[in-house]
């Protein structure tokens, strides 16, 4: 672990798993979903090394773990909460705003949120070992949709890579760019995500380079990235990747920290779908 509005047409993201090709819709988060009322008001939240159950006192939006997961992958104890003079507010927007377009069915029963850094070693591990299985088994079926949020903590190239992904979205190629970034990962702060290379990746997926370069030079997505970082801090995230599995039927949230095996995601997701 590393410490369109509704009337716009759907975009497509294509990926392959073991030679099979899939196409998934992606959409921007509808504005109407961003206006939901605050759902938690009170304690600040800390997340443990793997899955942490967090005690809160407003029941509309509870963060829970699963007691039957292997002991090494879960803290069964309720973590202590600390009150602050000006209580932190956690809302649905804390999880879904300031991030990527929604990948998959916008009306899915479950939303999977990842806070990540493109330079992060374990984010790359998750991408190669687990993400395609989640896409194939849950997102392509319409049961789960996916949102990626930036938590840039490693170095300047982390910020630039995150900004480049948002610039790619101006050509409706956020997810293609997300994919090519992790496909070219070679380490941390070693230059693979330099601005020059980021432009090469954009050219490789046929993004308008003049438009992309102007976007990168403008830094116009700095606020979104900084706000996403702030959301991560509000949630008590101390490293990447960090995941939140949101049950959209009752606003329950399960938190997973680190590059957990696919089976852990499967257990949590299936426990929601089988209700």
C-alpha positions as a LaTeX table, in Angstrom:
\begin{tabular}{lrrr}
\hline
Residue & $x$ (\AA) & $y$ (\AA) & $z$ (\AA) \\
\hline
Unk1 & 0.00 & 0.00 & 0.00 \\
Unk2 & 1.16 & 3.49 & $-0.73$ \\
Unk3 & 1.40 & 5.52 & 2.53 \\
Unk4 & $-22.02$ & 14.48 & $-19.00$ \\
Unk5 & $-24.93$ & 15.40 & $-18.06$ \\
Unk6 & $-27.94$ & 13.04 & $-18.59$ \\
Unk7 & $-28.61$ & 14.17 & $-22.17$ \\
Unk8 & $-25.07$ & 13.52 & $-23.37$ \\
Unk9 & $-24.39$ & 10.37 & $-25.35$ \\
Unk10 & $-22.64$ & 7.45 & $-23.69$ \\
Unk11 & $-18.93$ & 7.01 & $-24.21$ \\
Unk12 & $-17.30$ & 3.61 & $-24.60$ \\
Unk13 & $-14.35$ & 2.03 & $-22.86$ \\
Unk14 & $-12.96$ & $-1.15$ & $-24.40$ \\
Unk15 & $-10.79$ & $-3.62$ & $-22.50$ \\
Unk16 & $-9.67$ & $-7.21$ & $-22.93$ \\
Unk17 & $-9.38$ & $-10.11$ & $-20.49$ \\
Unk18 & $-7.54$ & $-13.20$ & $-21.68$ \\
Unk19 & $-8.24$ & $-12.37$ & $-25.31$ \\
Unk20 & $-11.93$ & $-11.54$ & $-24.83$ \\
Unk21 & $-12.91$ & $-7.97$ & $-25.67$ \\
Unk22 & $-15.49$ & $-6.00$ & $-23.66$ \\
Unk23 & $-17.07$ & $-2.58$ & $-24.11$ \\
Unk24 & $-18.44$ & $-0.62$ & $-21.14$ \\
Unk25 & $-20.30$ & 2.68 & $-21.09$ \\
Unk26 & $-18.89$ & 5.57 & $-19.12$ \\
Unk27 & $-20.83$ & 8.58 & $-17.95$ \\
Unk28 & $-20.18$ & 11.71 & $-15.97$ \\
Unk29 & $-21.91$ & 11.75 & $-12.62$ \\
Unk30 & $-25.34$ & 13.34 & $-13.13$ \\
Unk31 & $-25.71$ & 16.61 & $-11.25$ \\
Unk32 & $-28.85$ & 15.33 & $-9.54$ \\
Unk33 & $-26.80$ & 12.65 & $-7.79$ \\
Unk34 & $-24.36$ & 15.21 & $-6.46$ \\
Unk35 & $-26.92$ & 17.14 & $-4.46$ \\
Unk36 & $-27.75$ & 14.52 & $-1.85$ \\
Unk37 & $-27.94$ & 15.79 & 1.73 \\
Unk38 & $-25.16$ & 15.34 & 4.26 \\
Unk39 & $-25.47$ & 11.87 & 5.69 \\
Unk40 & $-22.85$ & 11.79 & 8.44 \\
Unk41 & $-22.06$ & 14.51 & 10.91 \\
Unk42 & $-19.79$ & 13.81 & 13.82 \\
Unk43 & $-16.68$ & 11.72 & 14.23 \\
Unk44 & $-13.54$ & 11.83 & 12.19 \\
Unk45 & $-12.77$ & 8.51 & 10.57 \\
Unk46 & $-9.54$ & 6.48 & 10.61 \\
Unk47 & $-9.06$ & 3.50 & 8.32 \\
Unk48 & $-6.98$ & 0.51 & 9.43 \\
Unk49 & $-4.47$ & $-1.55$ & 7.49 \\
Unk50 & $-7.02$ & $-3.58$ & 5.61 \\
Unk51 & $-10.80$ & $-3.50$ & 6.26 \\
Unk52 & $-12.00$ & $-1.34$ & 9.14 \\
Unk53 & $-15.41$ & $-1.08$ & 10.75 \\
Unk54 & $-15.99$ & 2.50 & 11.81 \\
Unk55 & $-18.46$ & 3.48 & 14.50 \\
Unk56 & $-20.70$ & 6.44 & 13.65 \\
Unk57 & $-23.75$ & 7.87 & 15.31 \\
Unk58 & $-25.94$ & 8.76 & 12.33 \\
Unk59 & $-27.20$ & 5.53 & 10.82 \\
Unk60 & $-27.97$ & 6.66 & 7.27 \\
Unk61 & $-24.41$ & 6.06 & 6.08 \\
Unk62 & $-22.44$ & 3.46 & 8.02 \\
Unk63 & $-18.99$ & 2.10 & 7.21 \\
Unk64 & $-18.70$ & $-1.58$ & 8.04 \\
Unk65 & $-16.34$ & $-4.51$ & 7.64 \\
Unk66 & $-17.09$ & $-8.21$ & 7.30 \\
Unk67 & $-16.46$ & $-10.36$ & 10.36 \\
Unk68 & $-16.03$ & $-13.58$ & 8.40 \\
Unk69 & $-13.04$ & $-12.46$ & 6.34 \\
Unk70 & $-9.63$ & $-13.88$ & 7.22 \\
Unk71 & $-8.20$ & $-12.33$ & 10.40 \\
Unk72 & $-5.10$ & $-11.04$ & 8.63 \\
Unk73 & $-7.23$ & $-8.99$ & 6.24 \\
Unk74 & $-9.62$ & $-7.37$ & 8.67 \\
Unk75 & $-9.73$ & $-5.48$ & 11.92 \\
Unk76 & $-12.82$ & $-6.77$ & 13.68 \\
Unk77 & $-12.69$ & $-4.20$ & 16.45 \\
Unk78 & $-14.58$ & $-0.95$ & 16.11 \\
Unk79 & $-11.96$ & 1.74 & 15.85 \\
Unk80 & $-11.92$ & 4.56 & 18.31 \\
Unk81 & $-13.36$ & 7.81 & 17.06 \\
Unk82 & $-12.17$ & 11.24 & 17.95 \\
Unk83 & $-14.36$ & 14.31 & 18.18 \\
Unk84 & $-13.08$ & 17.59 & 16.84 \\
Unk85 & $-14.28$ & 21.08 & 17.61 \\
Unk86 & $-15.69$ & 21.49 & 14.11 \\
Unk87 & $-17.00$ & 18.03 & 13.20 \\
Unk88 & $-16.05$ & 16.61 & 9.82 \\
Unk89 & $-18.99$ & 15.94 & 7.53 \\
Unk90 & $-19.00$ & 12.86 & 5.35 \\
Unk91 & $-21.59$ & 12.81 & 2.60 \\
Unk92 & $-22.23$ & 10.75 & $-0.50$ \\
Unk93 & $-20.32$ & 13.41 & $-2.44$ \\
Unk94 & $-17.21$ & 12.65 & $-0.36$ \\
Unk95 & $-17.09$ & 9.31 & $-2.14$ \\
Unk96 & $-18.26$ & 10.11 & $-5.66$ \\
Unk97 & $-17.56$ & 13.78 & $-6.45$ \\
Unk98 & $-14.27$ & 15.19 & $-7.79$ \\
Unk99 & $-13.43$ & 11.94 & $-9.54$ \\
Unk100 & $-13.58$ & 10.17 & $-12.87$ \\
Unk101 & $-16.59$ & 9.62 & $-15.11$ \\
Unk102 & $-18.70$ & 6.68 & $-13.94$ \\
Unk103 & $-17.59$ & 3.48 & $-15.66$ \\
Unk104 & $-20.51$ & 1.10 & $-16.16$ \\
Unk105 & $-24.19$ & 1.26 & $-15.38$ \\
Unk106 & $-24.94$ & 4.57 & $-13.59$ \\
Unk107 & $-27.92$ & 2.88 & $-11.92$ \\
Unk108 & $-25.94$ & $-0.09$ & $-10.60$ \\
Unk109 & $-26.75$ & $-1.41$ & $-7.15$ \\
Unk110 & $-23.14$ & $-0.89$ & $-6.05$ \\
Unk111 & $-20.52$ & 1.79 & $-6.65$ \\
Unk112 & $-16.85$ & 0.84 & $-6.26$ \\
Unk113 & $-14.65$ & 3.85 & $-5.49$ \\
Unk114 & $-10.86$ & 3.71 & $-5.65$ \\
Unk115 & $-8.57$ & 6.41 & $-4.29$ \\
Unk116 & $-5.26$ & 5.96 & $-6.10$ \\
Unk117 & $-1.98$ & 7.45 & $-7.23$ \\
Unk118 & $-0.77$ & 6.49 & $-10.71$ \\
Unk119 & 2.81 & 6.12 & $-9.44$ \\
Unk120 & 1.79 & 3.86 & $-6.56$ \\
Unk121 & 3.26 & 0.33 & $-6.72$ \\
Unk122 & 0.29 & $-1.38$ & $-5.06$ \\
Unk123 & $-2.21$ & 0.56 & $-7.19$ \\
Unk124 & $-0.44$ & $-0.95$ & $-10.17$ \\
Unk125 & $-0.59$ & $-4.39$ & $-8.54$ \\
Unk126 & $-4.35$ & $-4.00$ & $-8.07$ \\
Unk127 & $-4.78$ & $-2.84$ & $-11.68$ \\
Unk128 & $-3.00$ & $-5.87$ & $-13.12$ \\
Unk129 & $-4.14$ & $-8.54$ & $-10.65$ \\
Unk130 & $-7.70$ & $-7.60$ & $-9.74$ \\
Unk131 & $-9.28$ & $-4.77$ & $-11.72$ \\
Unk132 & $-9.95$ & $-6.70$ & $-14.94$ \\
Unk133 & $-11.69$ & $-9.46$ & $-12.97$ \\
Unk134 & $-13.92$ & $-6.86$ & $-11.32$ \\
Unk135 & $-14.67$ & $-5.32$ & $-14.73$ \\
Unk136 & $-15.51$ & $-8.69$ & $-16.25$ \\
Unk137 & $-17.55$ & $-10.18$ & $-13.42$ \\
Unk138 & $-19.37$ & $-7.18$ & $-11.95$ \\
Unk139 & $-19.08$ & $-3.99$ & $-14.00$ \\
Unk140 & $-19.79$ & $-5.43$ & $-17.44$ \\
Unk141 & $-22.85$ & $-7.18$ & $-15.95$ \\
Unk142 & $-24.28$ & $-3.87$ & $-14.71$ \\
Unk143 & $-24.21$ & $-4.82$ & $-11.02$ \\
Unk144 & $-21.36$ & $-2.47$ & $-10.10$ \\
Unk145 & $-20.08$ & 0.82 & $-11.45$ \\
Unk146 & $-16.62$ & 2.24 & $-10.87$ \\
Unk147 & $-15.23$ & 5.67 & $-9.96$ \\
Unk148 & $-11.52$ & 6.51 & $-9.64$ \\
Unk149 & $-10.49$ & 9.38 & $-7.40$ \\
Unk150 & $-7.04$ & 10.90 & $-7.17$ \\
Unk151 & $-4.99$ & 10.78 & $-3.98$ \\
Unk152 & $-1.62$ & 12.08 & $-5.18$ \\
Unk153 & 0.96 & 11.48 & $-2.47$ \\
Unk154 & 4.18 & 10.27 & $-4.13$ \\
Unk155 & 5.56 & 13.16 & $-6.17$ \\
Unk156 & 5.02 & 15.83 & $-8.85$ \\
Unk157 & 4.60 & 13.23 & $-11.59$ \\
Unk158 & 1.65 & 11.79 & $-9.65$ \\
Unk159 & $-0.15$ & 15.11 & $-9.93$ \\
Unk160 & 0.76 & 15.47 & $-13.61$ \\
Unk161 & $-0.49$ & 11.95 & $-14.42$ \\
Unk162 & $-3.77$ & 12.63 & $-12.62$ \\
Unk163 & $-4.16$ & 15.92 & $-14.45$ \\
Unk164 & $-3.43$ & 14.21 & $-17.77$ \\
Unk165 & $-6.23$ & 11.71 & $-17.18$ \\
Unk166 & $-8.68$ & 14.57 & $-16.66$ \\
Unk167 & $-7.37$ & 16.25 & $-19.82$ \\
Unk168 & $-7.89$ & 12.99 & $-21.72$ \\
Unk169 & $-11.51$ & 13.12 & $-20.59$ \\
Unk170 & $-11.99$ & 16.20 & $-22.76$ \\
Unk171 & $-11.67$ & 13.76 & $-25.67$ \\
Unk172 & $-13.90$ & 11.28 & $-23.81$ \\
Unk173 & $-10.90$ & 9.01 & $-23.24$ \\
Unk174 & $-10.46$ & 9.08 & $-19.48$ \\
Unk175 & $-10.56$ & 5.31 & $-19.06$ \\
Unk176 & $-8.34$ & 4.59 & $-22.06$ \\
Unk177 & $-5.79$ & 6.97 & $-20.56$ \\
Unk178 & $-6.20$ & 5.46 & $-17.09$ \\
Unk179 & $-5.45$ & 2.08 & $-18.68$ \\
Unk180 & $-2.39$ & 3.25 & $-20.62$ \\
Unk181 & $-0.91$ & 4.93 & $-17.54$ \\
Unk182 & $-0.94$ & 1.74 & $-15.49$ \\
Unk183 & 0.17 & $-0.27$ & $-18.52$ \\
Unk184 & 3.33 & 1.87 & $-18.70$ \\
Unk185 & 4.11 & 1.94 & $-14.97$ \\
Unk186 & 7.77 & 1.24 & $-14.18$ \\
Unk187 & 8.22 & 2.58 & $-10.66$ \\
Unk188 & 8.01 & 5.68 & $-8.50$ \\
Unk189 & 9.58 & 9.02 & $-9.40$ \\
Unk190 & 11.71 & 7.53 & $-12.17$ \\
Unk191 & 10.36 & 9.57 & $-15.09$ \\
Unk192 & 7.88 & 7.23 & $-16.76$ \\
Unk193 & 5.11 & 9.75 & $-15.95$ \\
Unk194 & 7.03 & 12.81 & $-17.06$ \\
Unk195 & 5.10 & 15.44 & $-18.99$ \\
Unk196 & 6.86 & 14.37 & $-22.19$ \\
Unk197 & 5.79 & 10.75 & $-21.71$ \\
Unk198 & 2.27 & 11.74 & $-20.74$ \\
Unk199 & 1.97 & 13.45 & $-24.11$ \\
Unk200 & 3.25 & 10.30 & $-25.86$ \\
Unk201 & 0.57 & 8.21 & $-24.13$ \\
Unk202 & $-2.07$ & 10.68 & $-25.26$ \\
Unk203 & $-0.84$ & 10.45 & $-28.84$ \\
Unk204 & $-0.87$ & 6.64 & $-28.65$ \\
Unk205 & $-4.61$ & 6.61 & $-27.99$ \\
Unk206 & $-5.27$ & 9.29 & $-30.63$ \\
Unk207 & $-6.04$ & 12.23 & $-28.37$ \\
Unk208 & $-5.80$ & 15.67 & $-30.00$ \\
Unk209 & $-2.26$ & 16.56 & $-28.87$ \\
Unk210 & $-2.60$ & 20.31 & $-29.33$ \\
Unk211 & $-5.73$ & 20.31 & $-27.21$ \\
Unk212 & $-4.12$ & 17.97 & $-24.66$ \\
Unk213 & $-0.98$ & 20.13 & $-24.33$ \\
Unk214 & $-3.07$ & 23.26 & $-23.85$ \\
Unk215 & $-5.03$ & 21.49 & $-21.15$ \\
Unk216 & $-1.89$ & 20.32 & $-19.35$ \\
Unk217 & $-0.37$ & 23.80 & $-19.45$ \\
Unk218 & $-3.57$ & 25.35 & $-18.12$ \\
Unk219 & $-3.64$ & 23.27 & $-14.90$ \\
Unk220 & $-7.40$ & 23.67 & $-15.04$ \\
Unk221 & $-8.05$ & 20.40 & $-13.21$ \\
Unk222 & $-5.84$ & 21.28 & $-10.25$ \\
Unk223 & $-8.83$ & 22.15 & $-8.09$ \\
Unk224 & $-10.57$ & 18.84 & $-8.77$ \\
Unk225 & $-7.42$ & 16.90 & $-7.87$ \\
Unk226 & $-6.88$ & 18.95 & $-4.72$ \\
Unk227 & $-10.52$ & 18.51 & $-3.72$ \\
Unk228 & $-10.23$ & 14.76 & $-4.26$ \\
Unk229 & $-7.13$ & 14.75 & $-2.05$ \\
Unk230 & $-9.13$ & 16.61 & 0.56 \\
Unk231 & $-11.90$ & 13.99 & 0.34 \\
Unk232 & $-9.29$ & 11.31 & 0.99 \\
Unk233 & $-8.07$ & 13.21 & 4.03 \\
Unk234 & $-11.62$ & 13.62 & 5.35 \\
Unk235 & $-12.04$ & 9.85 & 5.09 \\
Unk236 & $-8.83$ & 9.29 & 7.01 \\
Unk237 & $-7.01$ & 7.56 & 4.17 \\
Unk238 & $-3.29$ & 7.28 & 4.83 \\
Unk239 & $-2.15$ & 5.36 & 1.73 \\
Unk240 & $-3.10$ & 4.07 & $-1.68$ \\
Unk241 & $-4.95$ & 2.24 & $-3.01$ \\
Unk242 & $-8.02$ & 2.63 & $-0.81$ \\
Unk243 & $-11.44$ & 1.33 & $-1.79$ \\
Unk244 & $-15.02$ & 2.02 & $-0.77$ \\
Unk245 & $-17.84$ & $-0.28$ & $-1.82$ \\
Unk246 & $-21.06$ & 1.73 & $-1.66$ \\
Unk247 & $-24.41$ & $-0.05$ & $-1.43$ \\
Unk248 & $-26.63$ & 2.36 & $-3.38$ \\
Unk249 & $-29.81$ & 0.87 & $-1.92$ \\
Unk250 & $-29.10$ & 1.92 & 1.67 \\
Unk251 & $-25.84$ & 3.93 & 1.59 \\
Unk252 & $-23.88$ & 1.35 & 3.57 \\
Unk253 & $-20.15$ & 1.55 & 2.78 \\
Unk254 & $-17.47$ & $-1.12$ & 3.18 \\
Unk255 & $-13.88$ & 0.12 & 3.29 \\
Unk256 & $-10.94$ & $-1.90$ & 1.99 \\
Unk257 & $-7.36$ & $-0.70$ & 2.27 \\
Unk258 & $-4.53$ & $-1.85$ & 0.04 \\
Unk259 & $-4.24$ & $-4.19$ & $-2.94$ \\
Unk260 & $-6.56$ & $-6.83$ & $-1.56$ \\
Unk261 & $-7.05$ & $-10.10$ & $-3.48$ \\
Unk262 & $-9.97$ & $-10.35$ & $-5.87$ \\
Unk263 & $-11.67$ & $-12.81$ & $-3.49$ \\
Unk264 & $-12.02$ & $-10.11$ & $-0.82$ \\
Unk265 & $-13.83$ & $-7.77$ & $-3.22$ \\
Unk266 & $-15.94$ & $-10.72$ & $-4.38$ \\
Unk267 & $-16.99$ & $-11.56$ & $-0.82$ \\
Unk268 & $-18.03$ & $-8.01$ & 0.01 \\
Unk269 & $-19.82$ & $-7.39$ & $-3.31$ \\
Unk270 & $-21.64$ & $-10.73$ & $-3.25$ \\
Unk271 & $-22.78$ & $-10.13$ & 0.32 \\
Unk272 & $-24.58$ & $-7.00$ & $-0.93$ \\
Unk273 & $-25.97$ & $-8.51$ & $-4.12$ \\
Unk274 & $-27.32$ & $-11.56$ & $-2.29$ \\
Unk275 & $-29.41$ & $-9.53$ & 0.18 \\
\hline
\end{tabular}
